Amino acid sequence: MLLHCDLVYGTPDVKLSTPFVDMGLVPEAGSTLLFPTYIGLQRASALLLLGETLDAEAAVAAGLVNATVPADELHAYALENAQALASKAPEAFAAARRLMRGNKTQLDAHMVN
């Protein structure tokens, strides 16, 4: 799910994993396209095929998490950033977000296969 988010925050004790293959499941199509695109084939293979877990530091280093914040400050931190986003010019914000996300055709086609 976090691969579809614009901003991701976690706590210092966060652990991220993709246990699909360990559970006898094929990773969903979005993650098989987006993980290699975002973090490279080798890191994606370690996560998706080996089921490796990323701790908070590794998740930030890989660019999957923007920041880690103590649990008791996480809600306020996310709310502060949400308010900052809400204060932006709506049309420019929407256009910039759409451009950063790129063409969804590749993701849509990948998910159909």
BELLIN-V724089 format. One record per residue. N is the residue number from 1. PHI is phi in degrees with one decimal (* if undefined). Layout:
N&PHI ; N&PHI
//
This chain:
1&* ; 2&-65.2 ; 3&-68.8 ; 4&-100.6 ; 5&-97.1 ; 6&-76.2 ; 7&-133.0 ; 8&-132.3 ; 9&-122.2 ; 10&-143.2 ; 11&-95.4 ; 12&-60.1 ; 13&-100.7 ; 14&-63.2 ; 15&-131.3 ; 16&-110.8 ; 17&-148.3 ; 18&-130.5 ; 19&-82.7 ; 20&-51.3 ; 21&-62.9 ; 22&-61.3 ; 23&-94.1 ; 24&77.3 ; 25&-113.9 ; 26&-84.8 ; 27&-55.2 ; 28&-63.0 ; 29&-59.8 ; 30&-58.4 ; 31&-71.0 ; 32&-71.8 ; 33&-92.3 ; 34&-75.7 ; 35&-57.2 ; 36&-61.1 ; 37&-65.9 ; 38&-79.7 ; 39&-122.3 ; 40&93.1 ; 41&-62.5 ; 42&-66.9 ; 43&-63.7 ; 44&-62.2 ; 45&-63.4 ; 46&-61.9 ; 47&-74.6 ; 48&-80.2 ; 49&-91.9 ; 50&-85.7 ; 51&73.9 ; 52&-62.5 ; 53&-107.5 ; 54&-103.8 ; 55&-84.2 ; 56&-57.0 ; 57&-61.9 ; 58&-68.2 ; 59&-65.5 ; 60&-68.2 ; 61&-61.4 ; 62&-79.1 ; 63&82.5 ; 64&-86.6 ; 65&-127.0 ; 66&-71.0 ; 67&-159.6 ; 68&-109.7 ; 69&-137.3 ; 70&-51.2 ; 71&-52.5 ; 72&-73.9 ; 73&-111.6 ; 74&-62.5 ; 75&-60.0 ; 76&-63.0 ; 77&-63.7 ; 78&-64.7 ; 79&-63.7 ; 80&-59.1 ; 81&-70.0 ; 82&-63.2 ; 83&-65.4 ; 84&-62.9 ; 85&-64.9 ; 86&-65.1 ; 87&-83.7 ; 88&-76.0 ; 89&-62.7 ; 90&-56.6 ; 91&-67.5 ; 92&-65.7 ; 93&-60.4 ; 94&-62.9 ; 95&-66.8 ; 96&-62.5 ; 97&-63.6 ; 98&-62.2 ; 99&-65.8 ; 100&-66.3 ; 101&-73.7 ; 102&72.0 ; 103&-80.4 ; 104&-76.5 ; 105&-58.9 ; 106&-63.7 ; 107&-64.6 ; 108&-59.9 ; 109&-64.8 ; 110&-64.4 ; 111&-72.5 ; 112&-71.9 ; 113&-75.3
//
